[in-house]
Amino acid sequence: ISEGEILGYFYSKGIKPDGVQKLSKDMVKMICSEYEVEVIDAAAVRVEEMAKKKEILDEDDLDKLEDRPPVLTIMGHVDHGKTTLLDYIRKTKVAAGEAGGITQGIGAYKVLVPIDGKQQTCVFLDTPGHEAFGAMRARGARVTDIAVIVVAADDGIRPQTTEAIAHAKAAGVPIIVAINKIDKDGANPERVLQELSSVGLMPEEWGGDTPMVKISALKGENVDDLLETIMLVAELQELKANPQRNAKGTLIEAGLDKSKGPVATFIVQNGTLKRGDVIVCGEAFGKVRALFDDKGKRVDEAGPSIPVQVIGLNNVPSAGDEFEVVGSLDVARERAESRAEEVRNERITEKAGDGKVTLSSFASAFSAGKKAGLDLHQLNIILKVDVQGSIEAIRQALNVLPQENITLKFLLQATGDVTASDVDLAVATQAIIFGFNVKAPGSIKTYADNRSVEIRLYKVIYELIDDVRKAMEGLLDTVE
Ligand code: GDP
């Protein structure tokens, strides 16, 4: 599209770019929709690519690829049965035939699923919920291959269901829905199918491409079907890795053990991790002194997709940090130090970068869109308040604001000060954090600043409502 055409288009909409200005994202969207051109958000694509690279294979791997098991995360609304499902699977599928079973969780476990008479492995991450998923993603980690979204058949889609779906979609991870609690009086799976299709998940039985399995996690009904469905979806993913190389992967859980020192659970994503290997993970490093599998049993090595607990690091890294095997402890130390330096620099660069979603940038984007007759906006909100009652008061006041043009989407509403995990969620979902009668500690403000997340704190409900209202009306000048 020529420059003249672009300028002409904006003039016709009453917007007068000066010819040398950078087009905002929303202006690009407007012009692309006018010319029916698909918009690809390069920044978002880059983030996805960066994320994918973490498990991406080198060229050397290509002729040594072998299938690897899928790694799964269970997400869904609170009380819909995530933990019950995980527990059922762990109890019935993991311990089977293994003396002792699982003594202590390491953050993920392997499950054996019989397919065509053969036992196939899949791996479940043990921390259900989109919060953990979002936090990992905000750090660029991409561990999950498939998301299982649990929806209670007697309750239907709830806010956290929608959030979980949004997280999985944003990550480009295939979704399988487990419609749970079908044993309960009042269960209405058909209604849930209906609701799911209205949020863009079309059941396979209705000609769509989202597998949905009706289960009772409590009674174990159809859980085998669910596992089989998981393996089928995994097969289509063609998940591969090269076990014959030095390992790399992602940290999913870490802590300090009184007797063992720093313990870290990794998911190996490529290669095989062995006892004696020297690893770097984030700003930590060390020699692998011992490896434990998900049953707490000592092992000598762990291959692709396999969760393993490692002892020997000098420090406790953070969930989502990558690890990699290197040649020697000197190299490891150097790498860990330069990683620390990198992190400091990244913070500075990120700070200088644009792309921050603020209430005022939202207002101006919306007002530009409105002039062009577009109405495709949604304001993502994370709400932190002092007491539970404030949530309802604020939501009620916000919900009466007209939402024909802009939908307010509450990704999280909770009591308590603003935390790093709120910021992570905001990063992954481009949300703004609103606090009412709560604090954002200095370290959290810096954390948010470095990640281009806006935190707006209020002491008067009216002011919070009024700012959101102004932003929704596109009154950019009046919102700071
Ligand atoms: P989570 O918050 O998603 O982890 O939900 P939980 O697994 O803690 O389950 C919440 C409640 O629902 C618990 O009381 C479970 O016993 C119950 N529950 C979970 N699955 C089922 C089910 O399939 N049928 C019935 N009747 N109850 C269930």
Boltz pocket constraint, residues with backbone or C-beta under 6 A from the ligand:
constraints:
  - pocket:
      binder: B
      contacts: [[A, 76], [A, 77], [A, 78], [A, 79], [A, 80], [A, 81], [A, 82], [A, 83], [A, 84], [A, 85], [A, 128], [A, 180], [A, 181], [A, 182], [A, 183], [A, 184], [A, 215], [A, 216], [A, 217], [A, 218], [A, 219]]
      max_distance: 6.0
